[in-house]
Amino acid sequence: MPLTSKQRRFLRSRAHSLHPIIQVGESGLTEAVVQATDEALGHHELLKIRFQQGDKGERRAMVAELCQAVRAELVQEIGRMAVIYRPAEEPVLQLPAD
């Protein structure tokens, strides 16, 4: 489910006040990080993730791999932070229509 620019803008505004729940450390993207992210998305829908290391290309690759592993959409990536979204079975956030 690709997000429209209007939906991304809405989710970015909601994520602004969030604190990172997941932190990817020196070990990079491990199975434990993927599992923790999947569980957190089940509870929160919208997550902020902090990456502790790696250059811009490595971080982008890790974010893409993580999104694919947990079936989430990338909302925003700024520096060492990324925001991802996956709707819950009973969505709490009502995304705006196109």
N, CA, C and O of each residue as an XYZ file, in Angstrom:
392
protein
N       0.830     -1.166      0.000
C       0.000      0.000      0.000
C       0.889      1.249      0.000
O       1.299      1.707      1.067
N       1.187      1.796     -1.156
C       2.004      3.015     -1.196
C       1.240      4.214     -0.618
O       0.038      4.370     -0.834
N       1.956      5.038      0.108
C       1.357      6.218      0.721
C       1.400      7.395     -0.241
O       2.361      7.554     -0.993
N       0.364      8.213     -0.216
C       0.357      9.428     -1.017
C       1.135     10.507     -0.270
O       1.446     10.347      0.911
N       1.447     11.596     -0.950
C       2.190     12.681     -0.299
C       1.376     13.314      0.828
O       1.942     13.739      1.836
N       0.070     13.379      0.669
C      -0.796     13.924      1.714
C      -0.774     13.031      2.961
O      -0.739     13.527      4.087
N      -0.795     11.721      2.747
C      -0.743     10.782      3.865
C       0.620     10.824      4.561
O       0.694     10.760      5.788
N       1.695     10.933      3.776
C       3.040     11.050      4.359
C       3.146     12.314      5.214
O       3.701     12.279      6.312
N       2.625     13.401      4.722
C       2.654     14.662      5.468
C       1.904     14.518      6.796
O       2.373     14.986      7.833
N       0.742     13.871      6.757
C      -0.041     13.623      7.964
C       0.750     12.768      8.963
O       0.797     13.079     10.153
N       1.369     11.694      8.472
C       2.129     10.802      9.357
C       3.383     11.482      9.906
O       3.751     11.255     11.058
N       4.039     12.308      9.097
C       5.207     13.055      9.586
C       4.815     13.968     10.734
O       5.555     14.091     11.711
N       3.654     14.613     10.625
C       3.206     15.504     11.699
C       2.918     14.715     12.969
O       3.187     15.203     14.067
N       2.378     13.511     12.842
C       2.106     12.669     14.008
C       3.397     12.136     14.631
O       3.469     11.959     15.847
N       4.410     11.880     13.810
C       5.663     11.291     14.293
C       6.595     12.313     14.921
O       7.547     11.942     15.608
N       6.336     13.588     14.696
C       7.236     14.638     15.173
C       7.500     14.536     16.675
O       8.642     14.690     17.108
N       6.483     14.285     17.458
C       6.639     14.259     18.916
C       7.040     12.883     19.461
O       7.244     12.739     20.667
N       7.154     11.883     18.604
C       7.515     10.546     19.065
C       8.992     10.454     19.422
O       9.828     11.167     18.868
N       9.290      9.572     20.345
C      10.680      9.246     20.676
C      11.013      7.921     19.995
O      10.127      7.090     19.797
N      12.284      7.712     19.633
C      12.647      6.443     18.990
C      12.368      5.255     19.908
O      12.785      5.241     21.066
N      11.676      4.283     19.390
C      11.377      3.065     20.140
C      12.429      2.008     19.832
O      12.820      1.241     20.712
N      12.880      1.968     18.606
C      13.863      0.988     18.156
C      15.182      1.713     17.878
O      15.200      2.784     17.272
N      16.283      1.106     18.332
C      17.611      1.644     18.038
C      18.439      0.542     17.405
O      18.580     -0.545     17.965
N      18.985      0.831     16.231
C      19.830     -0.114     15.518
C      21.265      0.263     15.839
O      21.722      1.347     15.478
N      21.982     -0.636     16.522
C      23.332     -0.354     16.998
C      24.415     -0.797     16.034
O      24.201     -0.904     14.827
N      25.584     -1.052     16.601
C      26.756     -1.410     15.810
C      26.600     -2.735     15.076
O      27.222     -2.938     14.033
N      25.788     -3.630     15.598
C      25.589     -4.939     14.958
C      24.755     -4.831     13.691
O      24.671     -5.784     12.915
N      24.146     -3.691     13.482
C      23.328     -3.486     12.292
C      21.951     -4.105     12.438
O      21.416     -4.214     13.541
N      21.394     -4.501     11.328
C      20.036     -5.034     11.288
C      20.081     -6.529     11.594
O      20.381     -7.339     10.717
N      19.786     -6.885     12.823
C      19.796     -8.288     13.245
C      18.365     -8.821     13.280
O      17.400     -8.068     13.145
N      18.254    -10.119     13.462
C      16.930    -10.745     13.551
C      16.169    -10.218     14.768
O      14.947    -10.075     14.725
N      16.884     -9.932     15.840
C      16.240     -9.393     17.044
C      15.645     -8.012     16.778
O      14.560     -7.699     17.268
N      16.345     -7.192     16.010
C      15.833     -5.855     15.675
C      14.588     -5.980     14.811
O      13.610     -5.261     15.020
N      14.617     -6.879     13.849
C      13.455     -7.088     12.976
C      12.260     -7.567     13.794
O      11.144     -7.086     13.601
N      12.488     -8.512     14.705
C      11.407     -9.038     15.535
C      10.854     -7.959     16.461
O       9.638     -7.846     16.620
N      11.731     -7.167     17.072
C      11.281     -6.099     17.972
C      10.486     -5.045     17.201
O       9.493     -4.525     17.710
N      10.910     -4.731     15.993
C      10.205     -3.764     15.161
C       8.827     -4.284     14.779
O       7.847     -3.539     14.805
N       8.752     -5.556     14.427
C       7.473     -6.155     14.052
C       6.498     -6.111     15.233
O       5.325     -5.781     15.057
N       6.978     -6.441     16.428
C       6.131     -6.394     17.624
C       5.687     -4.958     17.935
O       4.524     -4.717     18.257
N       6.620     -4.017     17.834
C       6.295     -2.618     18.135
C       5.284     -2.063     17.137
O       4.408     -1.287     17.518
N       5.389     -2.443     15.879
C       4.423     -1.989     14.884
C       3.033     -2.555     15.169
O       2.028     -1.921     14.846
N       2.971     -3.728     15.764
C       1.687     -4.301     16.141
C       0.984     -3.487     17.219
O      -0.242     -3.500     17.322
N       1.776     -2.778     18.022
C       1.212     -1.972     19.105
C       1.022     -0.505     18.722
O       0.076      0.136     19.180
N       1.910      0.028     17.892
C       1.958      1.474     17.704
C       1.601      1.986     16.308
O       1.237      3.156     16.186
N       1.682      1.196     15.274
C       1.430      1.599     13.879
C       2.515      2.512     13.313
O       2.964      2.309     12.184
N       2.935      3.503     14.074
C       3.888      4.505     13.597
C       5.103      4.487     14.520
O       4.973      4.686     15.728
N       6.287      4.248     13.950
C       7.499      4.124     14.760
C       8.589      5.061     14.278
O       8.716      5.351     13.088
N       9.366      5.523     15.236
C      10.574      6.280     14.933
C      11.747      5.381     15.311
O      11.786      4.824     16.408
N      12.704      5.244     14.391
C      13.846      4.361     14.580
C      15.126      5.176     14.478
O      15.261      6.023     13.594
N      16.072      4.919     15.388
C      17.376      5.598     15.362
C      18.458      4.607     14.947
O      18.518      3.483     15.445
N      19.308      5.047     14.025
C      20.445      4.252     13.578
C      21.710      4.852     14.174
O      21.977      6.041     14.003
N      22.489      4.031     14.874
C      23.671      4.518     15.583
C      24.904      4.622     14.699
O      25.815      5.386     15.017
N      24.962      3.890     13.621
C      26.180      3.872     12.822
C      25.870      3.702     11.344
O      24.719      3.506     10.952
N      26.906      3.779     10.538
C      26.763      3.592      9.105
C      26.621      4.913      8.376
O      26.130      5.898      8.927
N      27.061      4.916      7.117
C      26.910      6.131      6.314
C      25.508      6.163      5.714
O      24.707      5.253      5.924
N      25.232      7.210      4.976
C      23.884      7.435      4.444
C      23.396      6.271      3.589
O      22.245      5.854      3.708
N      24.249      5.754      2.742
C      23.870      4.634      1.877
C      23.557      3.374      2.662
O      22.586      2.676      2.366
N      24.381      3.079      3.669
C      24.145      1.901      4.503
C      22.834      2.026      5.276
O      22.070      1.065      5.374
N      22.579      3.208      5.819
C      21.342      3.422      6.571
C      20.122      3.277      5.668
O      19.126      2.671      6.064
N      20.193      3.825      4.467
C      19.064      3.693      3.535
C      18.800      2.237      3.184
O      17.649      1.810      3.086
N      19.879      1.477      2.994
C      19.733      0.054      2.682
C      19.114     -0.693      3.863
O      18.262     -1.561      3.671
N      19.542     -0.356      5.093
C      18.987     -1.012      6.279
C      17.505     -0.673      6.448
O      16.705     -1.541      6.795
N      17.139      0.589      6.203
C      15.736      0.993      6.327
C      14.890      0.252      5.298
O      13.810     -0.241      5.626
N      15.364      0.169      4.066
C      14.616     -0.531      3.017
C      14.453     -2.008      3.359
O      13.377     -2.576      3.173
N      15.510     -2.623      3.854
C      15.455     -4.034      4.223
C      14.506     -4.259      5.397
O      13.746     -5.227      5.413
N      14.555     -3.365      6.371
C      13.674     -3.476      7.535
C      12.213     -3.303      7.130
O      11.352     -4.063      7.572
N      11.931     -2.314      6.296
C      10.553     -2.092      5.838
C      10.020     -3.312      5.096
O       8.867     -3.703      5.277
N      10.855     -3.903      4.273
C      10.432     -5.085      3.527
C      10.192     -6.264      4.470
O       9.236     -7.019      4.290
N      11.063     -6.424      5.482
C      10.940     -7.553      6.411
C       9.680     -7.469      7.263
O       9.079     -8.497      7.576
N       9.269     -6.255      7.644
C       8.097     -6.107      8.528
C       6.857     -5.615      7.782
O       5.842     -5.308      8.407
N       6.929     -5.539      6.460
C       5.809     -5.106      5.605
C       5.302     -3.719      5.989
O       4.104     -3.510      6.177
N       6.235     -2.778      6.101
C       5.892     -1.408      6.488
C       6.286     -0.447      5.370
O       7.020     -0.807      4.449
N       5.787      0.768      5.471
C       6.095      1.827      4.516
C       7.000      2.858      5.177
O       6.786      3.238      6.328
N       8.005      3.303      4.446
C       8.863      4.374      4.926
C       8.118      5.691      4.783
O       7.635      6.025      3.701
N       8.028      6.435      5.872
C       7.354      7.727      5.866
C       8.378      8.830      5.670
O       8.179      9.739      4.863
N       9.485      8.745      6.419
C      10.468      9.818      6.390
C      11.809      9.278      6.869
O      11.877      8.396      7.725
N      12.867      9.828      6.296
C      14.223      9.501      6.739
C      15.021     10.791      6.788
O      15.229     11.448      5.768
N      15.464     11.144      7.983
C      16.265     12.351      8.154
C      17.468     11.988      9.010
O      17.315     11.572     10.159
N      18.648     12.143      8.460
C      19.863     11.836      9.204
C      19.861     10.408      9.698
O      19.758      9.470      8.908
N      19.974     10.241     10.999
C      20.014      8.915     11.603
C      18.648      8.430     12.084
O      18.557      7.412     12.770
N      17.596      9.148     11.731
C      16.238      8.782     12.136
C      15.414      8.354     10.922
O      15.560      8.891      9.824
N      14.556      7.386     11.152
C      13.606      6.958     10.125
C      12.255      6.767     10.794
O      12.175      6.355     11.951
N      11.207      7.065     10.064
C       9.838      6.863     10.537
C       9.183      5.885      9.587
O       9.190      6.083      8.372
N       8.604      4.807     10.158
C       7.920      3.810      9.342
C       6.491      3.635      9.845
O       6.182      3.929     11.000
N       5.618      3.147      8.945
C       4.194      3.005      9.250
C       3.684      1.678      8.702
O       3.996      1.284      7.578
N       2.902      1.010      9.519
C       2.158     -0.170      9.069
C       0.808     -0.141      9.769
O       0.761     -0.143     10.999
N      -0.294     -0.114      9.020
C      -1.609     -0.061      9.667
C      -1.871     -1.325     10.477
O      -1.506     -2.428     10.070
N      -2.504     -1.146     11.618
C      -2.874     -2.275     12.468
C      -4.122     -2.948     11.899
O      -4.749     -2.434     10.973
N      -4.472     -4.101     12.465
C      -5.681     -4.786     12.017
C      -6.906     -3.910     12.235
O      -7.826     -3.895     11.417
N      -6.907     -3.184     13.342
C      -7.936     -2.184     13.610
C      -7.222     -0.838     13.724
O      -6.824     -0.445     14.821
N      -7.053     -0.122     12.597
C      -6.248      1.102     12.596
C      -6.724      2.156     13.579
O      -7.920      2.417     13.712
N      -5.766      2.752     14.260
C      -6.034      3.849     15.179
C      -5.927      5.168     14.424
O      -6.750      6.067     14.604
N      -4.909      5.275     13.579
C      -4.715      6.485     12.775
C      -5.588      6.423     11.525
O      -5.530      5.454     10.768
N      -6.379      7.439     11.317
C      -7.207      7.536     10.122
C      -6.479      8.401      9.109
O      -6.418      9.621      9.258
N      -5.931      7.773      8.083
C      -5.184      8.505      7.071
C      -6.137      9.324      6.213
O      -7.251      8.889      5.923
N      -5.696     10.514      5.806
C      -6.545     11.311      4.918
C      -6.661     10.655      3.545
O      -5.753      9.950      3.105
N      -7.764     10.890      2.889
C      -7.968     10.367      1.537
C      -7.110     11.159      0.558
O      -6.589     12.224      0.889
N      -6.976     10.635     -0.625
C      -6.172     11.318     -1.649
C      -6.660     12.673     -1.829
O      -6.121     13.420     -2.646
